[in-house]
Amino acid sequence: MKALLLINGSAGTGKMSHSTYHMIEKLSLSGYETTVYPIIPGSGLTAEALLDGKEGLYDMVVCVGGDGTLNHVVDGLMRWENRPLLGYIPAGSTNDFAKGLSIVGPPHQMIATLTEGTPMAYDIGAFNDRHFSYVAAFGAFVAISYATEQKYKNMLGHAAYVLNGLSRLGENINYSCHMWVSTNEGSEEGDYLFGAVYSTVSIGGISLKGQMRSELSDGMLELLLIRKPNNIIDVEQIAASLLAGNINSPYITFKQIRRAKFVSTEPVNWTLDGEFGGSLSQAEIHVEKQALKIMVPK
């Protein structure tokens, strides 16, 4: 058996890259011949480039990095017809996706999951000609995920996102875009502060368990739309509703969907798993049911 180990040493604090030997040792003892590559953005050593043309060569592809690194690995694997097992060692600042699958804990425990865990088929989101692991979003604050400098993420972790968000509160609270949203469950139109299609238990480290399914491989996605508030009191009401898991608000639309099309009057910025997804006036999203198998704890 063969494994491909892709490591983003700049993700999070970079500590997981120090466990490379342990990962190779664990895979070798389980019968894997392991090839190791560093992911170095801006150098040509990207996940997509390292996976291009490699279909059929590996039985497992292991990603070590944050949610953004995983996004690129998943996008690369989704271009293969015959996809290998996916192993994930979270090493980012927030790690929303890993938390949703309980891939958390000390390094030796997460590394053991690569060979001692259980393969779980899970759904992947398709966004135009790209893919995402757990969320595609637009609107206020989405730029924070990809605009926060890596050095601050490394020093402060999730707090860096919070501080960046607070510094941009004024410019974001007045944000809105006019959007037409059509889904298999009906259509919506309005001026929106924020919108997301996702399949996870948290976004940006904020728990959404009150609105979530426990099953992430049933061919469904969640749609969350937040209309532009009229004043600060409305903002407080929206925040209180979301924190309480209460979607019974005139400002909040929540649906379980299989597909959606978004059309806006002007291009809006999207984020895919915390990575910049483009500035677009039209986006089509659908779910690809159980498209990948990932190793999760037993």
C-alpha positions in Angstrom: 0.0 0.0 0.0 1.1 3.6 -0.7 0.4 6.8 1.2 1.0 10.5 0.2 1.7 12.8 3.2 1.1 16.5 2.5 2.2 18.8 5.2 1.6 22.6 5.5 4.2 23.6 8.1 2.9 27.2 8.3 -0.6 26.2 9.4 -1.4 27.1 13.0 1.7 27.1 15.2 3.4 24.6 12.9 3.9 22.1 15.7 2.3 19.2 13.9 5.1 19.3 11.3 7.4 18.2 14.1 5.5 14.9 14.3 6.3 13.9 10.7 8.5 11.0 11.8 5.8 9.7 14.1 3.3 9.8 11.2 5.7 8.0 8.8 6.5 5.4 11.5 2.8 4.8 12.1 2.0 4.4 8.4 5.0 2.2 7.8 4.2 -0.2 10.6 0.7 -0.5 9.1 2.2 -1.5 5.7 2.2 1.9 3.9 5.1 3.1 1.7 4.9 6.8 2.4 5.9 9.8 0.1 6.2 13.1 1.9 5.8 16.6 0.4 5.6 20.0 2.0 2.9 22.4 0.9 4.4 25.8 0.3 1.9 28.3 -1.0 3.4 30.6 -3.6 6.2 28.2 -4.6 4.3 25.8 -6.9 4.2 23.1 -4.2 0.4 23.4 -3.8 -2.0 20.5 -2.9 -3.6 20.7 -6.4 -0.2 20.6 -8.2 1.0 17.7 -6.0 -2.1 15.7 -6.6 -2.4 16.4 -10.4 -1.7 13.4 -12.5 -1.3 11.1 -9.4 -4.7 9.3 -9.6 -4.3 5.6 -8.8 -0.9 5.9 -7.2 -2.0 6.1 -3.6 -4.2 4.2 -1.3 -4.3 7.0 1.2 -3.7 10.8 1.0 -2.9 12.4 4.4 -3.4 16.2 4.9 -1.6 18.0 7.7 -2.8 21.6 8.0 -5.7 23.8 8.7 -9.2 24.0 7.1 -7.8 25.9 4.2 -5.2 23.3 3.4 -7.8 20.6 3.6 -9.9 22.6 1.2 -7.2 22.4 -1.5 -6.5 18.7 -0.9 -10.2 17.9 -1.1 -10.6 19.9 -4.3 -7.7 18.1 -5.8 -9.0 14.6 -4.8 -12.5 15.4 -6.1 -11.0 15.7 -9.6 -10.1 12.0 -9.4 -12.6 9.4 -10.4 -11.1 6.7 -8.1 -10.5 8.5 -4.8 -8.3 7.0 -2.0 -8.9 7.2 1.7 -8.3 10.7 3.2 -6.4 11.1 6.4 -6.5 14.5 8.2 -4.3 15.8 11.0 -5.7 19.2 11.9 -3.0 21.8 12.5 -4.8 25.1 11.9 -6.0 27.9 14.2 -9.7 27.0 14.2 -10.2 23.5 12.7 -14.0 23.6 12.3 -14.1 20.6 10.1 -12.0 18.4 12.3 -14.1 19.3 15.4 -17.2 18.2 13.5 -15.8 14.7 12.9 -14.2 14.5 16.4 -10.7 14.4 15.0 -9.3 16.2 18.0 -6.9 15.4 20.8 -3.2 15.1 21.4 -1.0 14.5 18.4 -0.3 10.8 19.0 -4.1 10.2 19.3 -4.9 11.9 16.0 -2.0 10.2 14.2 -3.3 6.8 15.5 -6.6 7.6 13.7 -4.8 7.3 10.4 -4.4 3.6 10.7 -6.6 2.6 13.7 -9.7 4.7 12.9 -12.7 3.9 10.8 -13.3 5.1 7.2 -16.4 7.3 7.1 -18.0 8.4 3.8 -19.0 12.0 3.9 -20.6 14.7 1.7 -18.7 17.2 -0.3 -20.0 20.6 -1.5 -19.5 21.6 -5.1 -19.2 25.3 -5.8 -19.2 26.2 -9.5 -16.1 24.4 -10.6 -14.6 24.0 -7.1 -15.3 22.0 -4.0 -15.5 22.7 -0.3 -15.3 20.5 2.8 -17.8 22.2 5.1 -18.8 25.8 4.2 -19.3 28.3 1.4 -20.2 31.7 2.6 -20.6 35.4 1.6 -21.3 38.7 3.3 -20.1 40.4 6.4 -16.9 39.1 8.1 -16.2 36.3 5.5 -13.0 38.1 4.5 -11.6 37.7 8.0 -10.9 34.0 7.4 -8.6 34.7 4.5 -7.4 38.2 5.3 -6.0 37.6 8.7 -2.3 37.4 8.4 -0.7 34.0 9.1 1.8 35.4 11.7 -1.2 36.6 13.8 -3.0 33.3 13.4 0.2 31.5 14.6 0.7 33.8 17.6 -3.0 34.2 18.7 -4.9 31.2 17.2 -8.6 31.8 17.0 -8.3 35.0 19.0 -6.7 36.6 15.9 -9.9 36.1 14.0 -11.9 37.6 16.8 -9.7 40.7 17.1 -9.7 41.2 13.3 -13.4 40.9 13.3 -13.8 43.5 16.1 -11.5 45.9 14.2 -13.7 45.6 11.1 -17.0 45.7 13.0 -18.0 49.2 11.6 -17.5 48.4 8.0 -19.1 45.0 8.2 -22.2 45.8 10.2 -23.4 48.1 7.4 -22.7 45.5 4.7 -25.5 44.1 2.6 -26.0 42.7 -0.9 -29.2 42.0 -2.8 -29.4 38.4 -3.6 -31.8 36.0 -5.3 -31.5 32.5 -3.9 -33.2 29.5 -5.5 -33.0 26.0 -4.0 -34.8 22.7 -4.3 -36.8 23.8 -1.3 -38.0 27.1 -2.8 -36.7 30.6 -3.5 -35.7 33.7 -1.4 -34.8 37.3 -2.3 -33.6 40.1 -0.2 -30.8 42.3 1.1 -28.5 40.0 3.1 -25.9 40.7 5.7 -24.6 37.1 5.5 -25.2 33.8 3.8 -23.8 30.3 4.1 -24.2 26.8 2.8 -22.6 24.3 5.1 -22.3 20.9 6.7 -20.5 21.2 10.0 -21.1 21.7 13.7 -19.4 25.1 13.8 -18.3 27.9 11.5 -15.4 30.1 12.5 -15.3 28.4 15.9 -18.9 29.3 16.7 -21.1 26.3 17.5 -24.2 25.9 15.4 -25.3 22.6 17.1 -28.8 24.0 17.7 -29.4 24.0 14.0 -27.4 21.0 12.9 -28.0 17.5 11.8 -25.8 14.8 13.5 -25.4 13.1 10.1 -22.9 14.6 7.7 -23.3 12.0 4.9 -27.0 12.1 4.1 -26.8 14.1 0.9 -28.0 17.3 2.6 -26.6 20.8 3.3 -27.7 23.6 5.5 -28.6 27.1 4.1 -28.4 30.0 6.5 -29.4 33.5 5.3 -29.3 36.6 7.6 -31.2 39.7 6.3 -29.7 43.1 6.7 -30.7 44.5 10.1 -32.3 47.9 10.4 -30.5 49.0 13.6 -28.3 47.9 16.4 -31.2 46.5 18.4 -31.9 44.1 15.5 -28.2 43.2 15.4 -28.4 42.2 19.1 -31.6 40.2 18.4 -30.0 38.3 15.5 -26.9 37.5 17.6 -29.0 36.3 20.5 -31.0 34.0 18.3 -28.0 32.4 16.7 -26.2 31.9 20.0 -29.3 30.2 21.4 -29.7 28.1 18.3 -33.1 29.7 17.6 -33.9 30.2 14.0 -37.3 31.6 14.6 -36.3 35.2 13.7 -37.7 37.4 10.9 -34.1 38.1 10.0 -33.0 34.4 9.7 -33.8 31.9 7.0 -32.7 28.3 7.6 -33.3 25.4 5.3 -31.9 21.9 4.5 -31.2 21.7 0.8 -29.5 19.7 -1.8 -28.7 22.5 -4.3 -28.8 26.3 -4.5 -28.2 29.0 -7.0 -27.2 32.5 -5.9 -27.5 35.6 -8.2 -26.5 39.1 -7.0 -26.8 42.5 -8.5 -23.0 43.0 -8.0 -20.1 40.6 -7.5 -19.7 39.5 -3.9 -16.8 37.9 -2.2 -17.1 34.2 -1.2 -15.1 32.1 1.1 -14.7 28.3 0.8 -13.5 26.7 4.0 -11.8 29.9 5.0 -10.1 30.3 1.6 -11.0 33.1 -0.9 -13.6 31.6 -3.2 -13.8 34.5 -5.7 -15.8 37.7 -6.3 -18.9 36.5 -8.2 -22.3 37.6 -9.2 -23.5 34.0 -9.7 -22.7 30.8 -7.8 -24.2 27.3 -8.0 -23.9 24.9 -5.2 -24.9 21.2 -4.9 -23.9 18.3 -2.6 -22.0 15.3 -3.8 -23.2 12.6 -1.4 -20.5 10.5 0.3 -18.0 11.6 -2.2 -14.9 10.9 0.0 -14.0 8.5 2.8 -12.1 10.0 5.7 -10.5 8.3 8.6 -12.2 9.1 11.9 -11.8 7.9 15.5 -13.6 4.6 16.3 
